[in-house]
Amino acid sequence: MNDIGAQADGALGAFCLDTTITGGFDTFLRGWQTQVGDDFPQPTYSPATIRDFRMKTRVAKVRDVAIVDVHGVSAAETAGTPGGVEDQVRLYVMRRGAWTLSDPRDRGEHTISAGQFLLRYVGRPAHFTTVPQTTAKILVLPAATLKPLLGNRIITGPVGAAEVRLLVAHATMVHAAMADLSPVGVQAVHSTLIELAKAVARRRFDDVEPQLAPAIVQAAKDLAGSLLADPELSPAILARELNVSVRTLQRAFAAVGESVTAYIRHRRLEEARLALTAPHGEPRVSVSELAAHWQFADSSHFTRAFKKRYGQTPTEYARSIRPARD
């Protein structure tokens, strides 16, 4: 378990736990209660789940919002008769596996499969089950600001929806920044989480809202990272996938002191540099192969860009690290 920034006023709390390596259900439950608290109580689990609880969990609490990343190696299932009131909105973003939710209002079930999301208001506790190897990001959100937008609707769709991409990107940034957040920072990230959750409920977001610029940038970076070797990668492609204008995307990057084109070029150069550090015994790629793979016009253009970035040509860089590597 790793406490990474709980504040005395309870505004923040976080922990990471891998029960496939150490501990078990009891360790998980103690960590959750200590670092996340009673505002986000855990349900009652089935005896089979408790007996074989193999899960990797990362949780960040920001005031009345909880961000939960979970990879369940084993299956999980709740048990007993749920009681009480939860009065929360939950967003499930499924990366792998499946998560099935019961609905006490209509006694039906909703299964969220890999590549899909589900957003709904939860008034009363309900059962859920997951299959082994399920990976998901779950956001628990305050009902006061989101229930009026949702009512009894259950909103579903692909995780690639622009507003979901932005919310997931921002939530991931929150995890990374937890330890360094000031009270003003807590307010900023919390407000953005709520605004982006509203955007998911509305299925659209205000792309000129300055508060959303960091989330737009991070979502664009995440998307660019999966497309770096694609010759079609460009600001226009990223803007289209995020459902914003190119101008909005460029303005968002400018707000954090970058440009879209420069970011793509720097990431490609970094990947090329890493390729030059291949361990001894692995085949080494040539400068011309690197230039072609990372979409530089030719070897000369790649070499000039590499030297400007790292102070050495690719050949000089590879030679300089070879003695230490070999």
N, C-alpha and C positions, 0 to 999 in steps of 0.2 A: 504494500500500500504506500502511496506517495502523496502526502499533503502538499499542495503546490499553491498555497496562497489564501487560506481562509482568513477573513478579516474578523476583528473583534465584534463588529456589529452584525455579523451573520450575512452580509451582503454577498460574500463570495465563499465558495467551498469547492474543493476538487479532490478527486483521488483516482488512481489507476490501480487496477488489480488484475492479476492473471491467475485464476484458480486452477489452471492446467499445470502450473508449476508449483504453487504453494497454497496452503490454506484450503478452504472449501467453502461451503455455504455459510457457515457461522462467521468465518473471517470476512466474507463479502458483506454480510448483513451488518456486522459491527462497523466496518468501514463506511458503509452507506449512512448508517445512523449518525456516526460521528461527524463526517465531513459534509453530508448533504442535508440531513436533518429530517424532522418530522413533517415539514411542509410537503415533502415528496415521499410518502411512506411506501414501502414495498408491500406487495400483496402476499397472501398465504400461498405457498407453493406445494405441489404434490409431494408425497414422500419419495417417489422415484426421482423427482428433480433434485430434491435436497440431498439424496444419497449419491447422486452422480452429477454434481454441479461443476461442470468444466466450462468456464466462461472467461473471456478477456473483456474487461470493462474499463471505460474511461468516462468520467463524469465531471461536468463543470456546472456549478450553480452560480447564477448571476441574478441576485435578488429573487424575484418570483419566477424565474425561468431556469429550467434544468436542461442541459444538453448531455445526452447519453449516447455514447458509442459502444456498441456491444457486438461481440463475435461469440456466439454460442457454439462451442464444439459439441456439446451434448444438447439434447432436446430440453425444452422447459415447458411446464404446464402449471397453471394455478389450480387451486383446490378449495373445497369448502364453499360456504355460502357468502358471497361478498356482501358487506354491510357498510353503512355510513354514506357520506357524500364526498365526492372528489372535486366537483366544480372546476374542472380544468379543460384546456384545449390541448390536444396532442397531435403532433405531426410525426408520422412514421415514414422514413425514407429507406427503402429496402435495396440493398446492394446484392444480397445473395440469400438463397433459401426462401422461407415463407413464414409469415406471422399471421395467425388467425385470431380474430377478435370476436367475442360474442357481443351481442347488442341487447341489453336488458329491456330496451323499449319495444322491440319487435320480435325478440327471441330468435333473431337471425344471426348469421355469421358473415364476417367480411374477411377474406383472405387477401393479404397484400403480398404479391409475388415479387421476385427480384426485378429491379428496374422500374418499380412503381412506387407511388407515395399515396398516403391517405391522411387527410386532415379532418378532425371531427371534435365536437364538444363532448366531454365526458361528464355527465352529472352524477351518475352512480357507478361504483366499481363494477368491473366486468371481468370475465375470465379471458385468458388468452393461452394459446399454445404456439410453440415454435418447433420447427424441424431442426435436426442436427445441421451444423455448419451454416447457421443463419447469421448474416451480418447486416446491421441496421444502424441508422442514426435516428434517435427519438428526441424530439423537443417537447417538453412539458411547459405549457404557456398559461398565463393568467386568463381566466374566462372573462373578466370584467371588460377588457378592451376588444376581445375577439368574438365572444359569443353573439353580440348583436349582428356581426357580419355573417355568422354561420347559421344561427338558429339550429334547426335539426338536420341541416344538410350535411352529407358526408362527401367531401371533395376528394377525388382520386385523379390520377394521371401519371404520366411518365416522369421519372426523376430528372430527365433532361429539360423539362420546362424551365424557361428562363428564370422565373421568380424562385423556383426551387433551387436552381443552381446558385443563385445569389445568396439565398438563405443558408444553404449548406456551406458555401465558401466563407460566409461571415462567421458561422458557428465554429468552423475549423480554426479561423483566426483567433476566436475567443480563447480556445484551448491553449493556443501557442502564447497568448499574451497575458494569461491569468496572473502570473507572478508579478508582472510589472504594472498592473492597472492601478491608477490613482482613483480617488473618488469621482473625479470628473470623467475619467476613462470608463469607469463602471457605468456611469449614467449614459455615456455615449454608446457603448456597445449594447447596453440594454435597450435603449430607444431604437437602435437599428434592428435588433432582433424582432422587436414588436412590429416595426414598420414593414419588415420583410415578411413576417407571418401574415400581416394584413394583406400584403400583395398576393400571397399564395391563396388566401381566402377569396380575393377579388379576381384572381387569375390575371393580374396585371400589376405593374408597379410604375411609379413616377420616375422616369429615367432622367429627369432634370433635378431631382432632389439631391442637393449637395451631400446630405448625410449618407446617401447610398454609394457615393463614389468609391470608398475603400472596398465595399462588397463587390461592386462591378469590376474593379481592378483584380481582386483576388479570383473571382469567377473566371475572368478572362485568362489569367495566368494558369489556373488549373486546366482550362480547356486547351490553351496553347501547349501545355506540357504533354498532352496526349496526341498532339498534331505536329510536333516539331519537325519530323522528317517529311511531312506532306508538302509537296511543292505548291499547293494551293493556299497554304496558311498565309493569312494576311489580316490586317485590321478589319477589312470588310467582312471576312469570313467569321471572325470572332464576334463582331457586332451583330451579324445576322443570327448567329446561334444564341446570343444573349438577348435578342429582340430589342436592341437599342440602335441608335444611329451611330455611324462612324464618328461623327462629331462628339456625341455624348461619350463614347468610349475614349476618344482622345482627350477630352476634357477631364475625365475621371483619372486617367494616367497622369495628366499634367498636374492635377491636384496633389499627387504624391511624388511629384518631381521626376517623372519618367515619361518616356514615349513608348507607344505600342511597338513600333518598328524596332526601336533600340532594344527593347526587352526581348523580342523574338531573336534578334541577332545575338545578343549576349547569351541567351540560353543555348542556342545552337553552338556557339563557340565553347561554352562550358562542357557540353556533351562531347564535342570533338576533343577537348583537352583531356577529359576523362578516358576517352578511347586510347589516347597516347600513353596512358599509365597502365596498360594491360599487364598483368603479372607475367613473369618470366615463363616461357613455354607456350604462352598463347600467341596465336598469329597476330602480327602487328599490321595495322592498316596503313596504306600509303597516304600521302598528302592529297593526291588527286582523288582517291576513294573517299576520304573524309569530306573534301570540298563538294563532291557530287552528292554524297549522302545527306549532308546538311544544307543543301540547296544554295551553295555559293556559286556565282557565275562561272568561276574557273579557279584553278589552283593559285594563281597569282592574287586574285581578289581575296581568297581565303587566307593566304599567307599574310597579306598586308593587314587584314582585319585582326588576325590572331596576334600578330606582333604588336599592334596598337593596343590590344587588350591586355596582353600578358608580358610584353617587353621582350619577347623572343619569338623567332619563327617556330612553326611546328617542329621542324627538324631539330633546331637548337634545343627546344623544350624537351623533346623525347630523349636527346643525347644527354641532357643535364640530369635527368632523373634515372637514367639507365644504370649507373654504377650502384646507386642506393637500392634500386629495385632488384638488380641481378645479383 
